[in-house]
């Protein structure tokens, strides 16, 4: 299986970085959740240009690629031969890792702010319990 990175839309000022997995003439794209400035991206190396700030993005991309390779080899050891099953296995392992930026993190922040708003509203209305439940 071959892995490479590309920008979702290099014509935009900022774009998402996708991991592309290729095997037996098939491919699957997995969003890394990482956004970069298109001007800082090198299509030749599929990484941030060396003379730009943001080398930590390159480190993260290297880690994602390494995790994908490890997942692929693990799938082969488990005798997973079907290409679509290979893709699903690799994708699930990448999604389980903490290497990519997930939208769920944003959702959890929204949940925190919603809870905080509710707390403030209850305090202002005097409906907030003042004693702990036993």
C-alpha positions in Angstrom: 0.0 0.0 0.0 1.3 3.5 -0.9 0.6 6.6 1.1 0.9 10.2 0.1 -0.5 13.6 1.1 -2.2 16.2 -0.9 -4.2 19.4 -0.4 -8.0 19.2 -0.9 -8.0 22.5 -2.9 -4.6 24.0 -3.6 -6.3 27.1 -5.2 -7.7 28.3 -1.8 -5.5 30.3 0.6 -5.8 27.5 3.2 -6.7 23.9 2.5 -7.1 20.6 4.3 -4.4 18.0 4.0 -5.6 14.5 2.9 -3.9 11.2 3.2 -4.3 9.1 0.1 -3.9 5.3 0.4 -3.5 3.3 -2.8 -3.6 -0.4 -3.2 -4.3 -2.7 -6.3 -5.5 0.2 -8.4 -7.9 1.5 -5.7 -7.6 4.4 -3.5 -9.1 6.0 -0.4 -8.8 9.6 0.9 -8.7 10.3 4.6 -8.8 13.8 6.0 -6.1 14.6 8.5 -8.0 17.5 9.8 -4.9 19.6 9.4 -5.2 22.9 7.5 -2.2 24.6 5.9 -1.6 27.7 3.8 -1.4 26.6 0.2 1.5 28.9 -0.5 3.6 27.0 2.2 2.8 23.6 0.7 5.3 21.7 -1.6 3.5 19.3 -4.0 6.8 17.7 -4.8 7.6 16.7 -1.2 3.9 16.6 -0.1 5.0 18.5 3.0 5.3 22.1 4.2 8.2 23.9 2.5 11.4 23.8 4.6 11.9 27.5 4.7 8.5 28.1 6.3 7.3 28.1 9.9 5.1 25.0 10.6 7.6 22.2 10.5 5.6 20.7 13.4 3.0 19.9 10.7 5.6 17.9 8.8 6.4 16.0 12.0 2.7 15.3 12.4 2.3 14.2 8.8 5.3 11.9 9.2 3.7 10.4 12.3 0.4 9.8 10.5 2.2 8.2 7.6 4.1 5.9 10.0 0.9 5.0 11.8 -0.8 4.2 8.4 2.2 2.0 7.4 2.1 0.2 10.8 -1.7 -0.4 10.5 -1.2 -1.8 7.0 1.5 -4.2 8.1 -0.6 -5.2 11.1 -3.5 -5.9 8.8 -1.3 -8.1 6.6 -0.2 -10.0 9.6 -3.8 -10.6 10.4 -4.3 -12.0 6.9 -6.6 -9.2 5.8 -6.4 -9.5 2.0 -9.5 -7.7 0.7 -8.6 -4.2 -0.5 -11.7 -2.5 0.9 -11.1 -4.3 4.3 -7.5 -3.1 4.2 -8.6 0.5 3.6 -11.2 0.3 6.4 -8.6 -1.2 8.8 -6.0 1.4 8.1 -8.6 4.2 8.3 -9.9 3.0 11.6 -6.5 2.8 13.1 -5.6 6.3 12.0 -9.0 7.6 13.3 -8.3 5.9 16.7 -4.9 7.6 17.0 -4.6 11.1 18.4 -2.5 12.2 15.5 -5.1 14.0 13.4 -7.3 16.9 14.3 -10.9 15.8 14.9 -14.1 17.8 14.7 -15.2 16.0 17.9 -12.8 18.2 19.8 -14.7 21.3 18.6 -18.0 19.6 19.5 -16.8 19.0 23.0 -15.8 22.6 23.4 -19.3 23.6 22.2 -20.7 21.2 24.9 -18.6 23.0 27.5 -19.8 26.4 26.5 -23.4 25.2 26.4 -23.0 23.8 29.9 -21.4 27.1 31.0 -24.2 29.1 29.5 -26.8 26.9 31.3 -24.9 27.3 34.6 -24.8 31.2 34.2 -28.5 31.3 33.3 -29.4 29.1 36.4 -27.3 31.4 38.6 -28.9 34.5 37.3 -32.4 33.1 37.7 -31.7 31.6 41.1 -32.6 28.1 39.9 -29.1 26.7 40.4 -29.0 24.1 43.3 -26.8 25.4 46.1 -26.3 22.0 47.9 -24.7 18.9 46.6 -26.8 15.7 46.2 -25.7 12.9 48.5 
